[in-house]
């Protein structure tokens, strides 16, 4: 389903705003980025972000899931490092 373009420079009010917020929240929850949503509806990044925040949608961190997993170092006796000193 494609999203309906939202009129630029026109205030969304009432049911139209509620519908836009619900659809944006649904798409964001499915994995769409703020930028993708902004392009899809023809609004600015900030406008889309504002509607999501109004809907109390928890926003993801910038850059997606780029955090490295913590590396747990094994004790030398378990690491298989034959060149360990001491």
N, C-alpha and C positions, 0 to 999 in steps of 0.2 A: 504494500500500500504506500503510495507516495503522499507526502505531506502537502497540504495546501499552502501556497505562498501567503504570507501575512503581509498586509499592506504596510508599506514603509511610511514613517512619519505620521502615523495615525494611531491614536491611543486605543488599545484593546480594552474593552470594558465588559462587564457582565458575563453572560454565558459564553460569548466568543473568547474571552480571556480564560475562563475556566477550561474550555475545551482545548485551547492552545497549550495551557499549562499541563493538562493531563496527557496530551499526546507527546509533548516534549519530554515529560518525565518518563513515560513508557519507553520511548525510543532511547533515552539516555540509560535507563536501567537495562536495556537490551545490548548496550555496549557502544552506541553512537557517541562520538566526541562532541564537545560544545561547538567546535568549528564545523563539523559535518552538519549538525543541526542548524547552525546559522546559515549555511549555504542552502540547505534544503528548504528553509522557510523564507529566505531572503531578508533576514534581520542581521543585526550586528551580533558579534560574540557577546558583548555586554548585555544586550537586550534578552538574548536567550538565557544567559546566566541569571539575570534578574528573575525571569519567570520560573526557572528551576528553584532558585532560592525561596521564592514565594511559596512554592509547593513543598518546601522543607525537604528537598531531595539532597542527600549527602553527596557532595561533589567529590570526584576522584582527584587525586594529586595530578599535577601537571606532568606530562611526559609519559603517561600510561604506567604500566607495571614494569618499571625499569630498575627497581631496587635489586641489588645483588642479594643472593641468599648468604647468610652467615656461614663462613667456613669454620668448621670445628676441627681443630688440629688434634690428631691422635697422639697419645704418648709414644715416644720413640720405640718402646718395646712392641707396640702394635702396628707401627707404621710400615714395618718391613724395610726400614732404612738401614742397610748393612754398614753404611759409612758413618753412622752416628758415633760421636765421640763420648766416651765415658759410660 
